């Protein structure tokens, strides 16, 4: 099952399926320049649907404290906050702005559903140094 179909029941319907923030045209060049540097794995921002990078970027430009990257201690790589993960993301959680409160939640490195079933374990995906 793909991530979106698994996450659909946990998705807040108020978003109507729109999980990407629109960048004002006047800021598009700056945003695309940032995206190329901060998230080079997003080949095409139009199809990079698993994370709302535009929402993160606009929040960062506005100085919101939560719009900061951290280092994932289990993978030792840059981590963007779950707040902007969309239902297309494999680790969509209740921390996402697009999620219902009953969405899977994090218990250390494990993404767990309401019945205690582990859906994803980050330490199992650790990359070799």
ABEGO torsion letter per residue (X at the ends): XBAAAAAAAABBAAAGGBABBBBBAAAAAAAAAAAAAABAABABAAABAABBAAAAAAAAAAGBAABBBBBBAAAGBBBBBAAABBAABAABBAABAABBAABBBBBEABBBBAAGBBABBAAAABBBX
